[in-house]
């Protein structure tokens, strides 16, 4: 079975403890991947939870380049997300700046 990109969503420049945006998923045998990059002066993981339609995503990897760029990049995934349009809620451990997903 071939992989295919279903859709992308973006939320940018978030500086609050959480952000919510809508995303539409369609199809079968889905996996949802979340990529977060945040400017931060905190060496701890920036994201504490990600949910889609209330289902919790799982953290894959956290890359901390705090020594040179003050940036943390994270990957999260959710297997078999609900289809149609639902909210993605990203909650942070602290207040980030320059959020991109």
JOHUCOR-V747046 format. One record per residue. D_FIRST is the distance of its C-alpha to the first C-alpha in whole Angstrom. Layout:
D_FIRST
D_FIRST
This chain:
0
4
7
9
13
15
18
21
24
27
30
33
36
37
40
40
39
36
34
32
30
28
24
22
18
16
13
12
10
12
14
17
18
22
24
27
30
34
37
39
42
41
40
38
35
35
32
33
30
28
27
25
26
28
25
26
24
24
25
23
26
29
30
34
36
39
41
41
39
39
36
33
29
27
23
22
19
19
16
16
18
20
20
22
25
26
28
27
30
31
34
35
38
40
40
38
39
37
33
30
27
